[in-house]
Amino acid sequence: MNYSLETRHIRLHPLTDNNAAVLFEWRNDQQFLQNCSSRKSAANCSEFVKELKRDFERDRHLQFMIERKSDSKLIGTIYSYNYKRADGYAFITTFIVNGFRKRGYGAEADALFLMHLFKKFKLFKIYMEMYEYNQDAISAALRGGFAEEGRFKKQRLFNGARYDVVRYTMFRNSIPKISEFLNKLG
């Protein structure tokens, strides 16, 4: 895959081997472990390489790096997984590094990636799962048009307490709204 997706502010480009070092750093970031992974502890470099390979063999579908266009700085990653062609759905996860959150980059990346997945793979719906304590991400998803579809009670054990995993969905009929948002971004 040798294409990128972009708005005026960000560019999504496919994951390459050159991104391994930064992905390794982010994989061990406390915010990533807390909000974007079922894994609970840091990995060393060789564990990370095996883990990423296993993820792609098992269920990782596509992964892009999120780059801020103004300075070509990598500010996050977004990926799809558990893609089910026959049923027309996939899941996505977005990670934005500290210092770039709450600036709209995640919303742009999500909209761009959603549009790409809906158009290229003809999906019926796309899911995001979030831990109930990640209120910033939940608020952003709801503002972006995701709707709660289900809740897995007390599924996440974090810092000695149990939290719900909440599943949100965006349906294909949201394409006009996503397109309108992207058109405003240029």
C-alpha positions as CSV (number, residue, x, y, z in Angstrom):
1,M,0.0,0.0,0.0
2,N,1.7,3.2,-1.2
3,Y,-0.8,5.9,-0.8
4,S,-1.6,8.5,1.8
5,L,-4.8,10.2,2.9
6,E,-4.8,13.8,3.9
7,T,-6.6,16.9,5.0
8,R,-5.2,20.4,5.2
9,H,-3.7,19.6,8.7
10,I,-2.8,15.9,8.7
11,R,-1.7,13.1,6.5
12,L,-2.3,9.4,7.1
13,H,0.4,7.3,5.6
14,P,0.7,3.5,5.7
15,L,2.8,1.9,8.4
16,T,6.3,1.0,7.3
17,D,9.3,-0.7,8.9
18,N,10.8,2.8,9.4
19,N,8.0,3.5,11.9
20,A,8.9,0.6,14.2
21,A,11.0,2.7,16.7
22,V,8.2,5.3,17.2
23,L,5.5,2.6,17.4
24,F,7.6,0.8,20.0
25,E,7.8,4.0,22.1
26,W,4.1,4.7,21.8
27,R,3.2,1.0,22.6
28,N,4.9,1.5,26.0
29,D,3.4,4.9,26.6
30,Q,1.2,4.9,29.7
31,Q,-1.7,6.6,27.9
32,F,-1.6,3.9,25.1
33,L,-1.6,1.1,27.6
34,Q,-4.4,2.7,29.6
35,N,-6.7,3.6,26.7
36,C,-5.8,1.8,23.5
37,S,-4.7,-1.7,24.5
38,S,-5.8,-4.7,26.4
39,R,-2.1,-5.2,27.3
40,K,-1.2,-3.9,30.7
41,S,2.6,-3.7,30.8
42,A,5.5,-2.5,28.7
43,A,7.3,-4.7,26.3
44,N,10.9,-4.9,25.3
45,C,11.9,-4.4,21.7
46,S,11.9,-8.1,20.7
47,E,8.6,-8.7,22.4
48,F,7.1,-5.7,20.6
49,V,8.3,-7.0,17.2
50,K,6.7,-10.4,17.8
51,E,3.5,-8.8,19.2
52,L,3.0,-6.5,16.2
53,K,3.6,-9.4,13.8
54,R,1.1,-11.5,15.7
55,D,-1.4,-8.6,15.6
56,F,-1.2,-8.4,11.9
57,E,-1.4,-12.2,11.5
58,R,-4.4,-12.5,13.8
59,D,-6.7,-9.5,13.2
60,R,-4.9,-6.2,12.5
61,H,-6.3,-5.0,9.2
62,L,-4.7,-1.6,8.2
63,Q,-2.5,0.7,10.1
64,F,-1.6,4.3,9.3
65,M,0.7,6.8,11.0
66,I,-0.8,10.2,11.7
67,E,1.5,13.0,10.6
68,R,1.0,16.8,11.2
69,K,1.6,18.4,7.8
70,S,2.9,21.7,9.0
71,D,6.2,20.1,10.3
72,S,5.9,16.4,9.2
73,K,5.9,15.4,12.8
74,L,4.4,12.0,13.6
75,I,1.7,12.6,16.2
76,G,-0.2,9.3,16.4
77,T,-1.4,6.1,14.8
78,I,-4.8,4.8,13.7
79,Y,-5.6,1.2,12.8
80,S,-8.5,-1.1,11.9
81,Y,-8.8,-4.6,13.1
82,N,-11.3,-7.5,13.3
83,Y,-12.4,-6.7,9.7
84,K,-15.3,-9.0,8.7
85,R,-15.9,-8.6,5.0
86,A,-18.9,-11.0,5.0
87,D,-20.7,-9.0,7.7
88,G,-19.4,-5.6,6.7
89,Y,-17.8,-4.3,9.8
90,A,-14.4,-3.5,11.4
91,F,-13.1,-1.9,14.6
92,I,-10.8,1.1,14.8
93,T,-8.4,2.5,17.4
94,T,-6.8,5.9,17.4
95,F,-3.8,7.0,19.5
96,I,-2.6,10.6,19.6
97,V,0.5,11.4,21.5
98,N,0.5,13.7,24.6
99,G,0.8,17.3,23.6
100,F,-1.4,16.9,20.5
101,R,-4.6,15.7,22.1
102,K,-7.6,18.0,22.2
103,R,-6.5,19.9,19.1
104,G,-8.8,18.2,16.6
105,Y,-6.1,15.9,15.1
106,G,-7.9,12.7,16.3
107,A,-11.2,13.9,14.9
108,E,-9.6,14.6,11.5
109,A,-7.8,11.2,11.5
110,D,-10.9,9.4,12.5
111,A,-13.0,11.1,9.8
112,L,-10.4,10.5,7.1
113,F,-10.0,6.8,8.1
114,L,-13.7,6.2,8.5
115,M,-14.3,7.6,5.0
116,H,-11.5,5.5,3.6
117,L,-12.8,2.3,5.2
118,F,-16.5,2.9,4.2
119,K,-15.5,3.6,0.6
120,K,-12.8,1.1,0.0
121,F,-14.2,-1.9,1.9
122,K,-17.9,-1.1,1.5
123,L,-18.4,-1.5,5.3
124,F,-21.9,-1.3,6.8
125,K,-20.6,-0.1,10.2
126,I,-17.4,0.7,12.1
127,Y,-16.9,0.2,15.8
128,M,-14.8,1.8,18.4
129,E,-14.4,0.3,21.9
130,M,-13.5,2.5,24.8
131,Y,-13.0,2.1,28.5
132,E,-15.6,4.0,30.5
133,Y,-12.9,6.0,32.3
134,N,-11.7,7.5,29.0
135,Q,-14.3,10.3,29.0
136,D,-12.4,12.6,26.7
137,A,-12.4,10.0,23.9
138,I,-16.0,9.1,24.6
139,S,-17.1,12.7,24.4
140,A,-15.2,13.2,21.1
141,A,-16.7,10.0,19.6
142,L,-20.2,11.1,20.5
143,R,-19.6,14.6,19.1
144,G,-18.3,12.9,15.9
145,G,-21.5,10.9,15.4
146,F,-20.7,7.6,17.0
147,A,-23.5,6.1,19.1
148,E,-23.3,3.7,22.0
149,E,-24.2,0.2,20.9
150,G,-23.3,-2.0,23.8
151,R,-21.6,-2.2,27.1
152,F,-19.5,-5.0,28.6
153,K,-19.9,-4.6,32.3
154,K,-16.8,-4.5,34.5
155,Q,-14.7,-6.1,31.8
156,R,-11.6,-3.9,32.2
157,L,-9.4,-4.2,35.3
158,F,-7.4,-1.1,35.7
159,N,-5.6,0.2,38.8
160,G,-7.4,-2.3,41.0
161,A,-10.9,-1.3,39.9
162,R,-13.3,-2.7,37.3
163,Y,-14.7,-0.6,34.4
164,D,-17.1,-1.1,31.6
165,V,-15.9,-1.5,28.0
166,V,-18.3,0.5,25.9
167,R,-18.8,-0.2,22.2
168,Y,-19.7,2.7,19.9
169,T,-20.7,2.4,16.2
170,M,-20.8,4.6,13.1
171,F,-23.0,3.4,10.3
172,R,-22.4,3.8,6.6
173,N,-25.3,6.2,6.3
174,S,-23.1,8.7,8.1
175,I,-20.9,9.2,5.0
176,P,-22.6,12.5,4.1
177,K,-21.9,13.9,7.6
178,I,-18.3,12.7,7.5
179,S,-17.8,14.1,4.0
180,E,-19.2,17.5,5.1
181,F,-16.7,17.6,8.0
182,L,-13.8,16.7,5.8
183,N,-14.8,19.3,3.2
184,K,-14.7,22.0,5.9
185,L,-11.1,20.9,6.6
186,G,-10.0,21.1,3.0
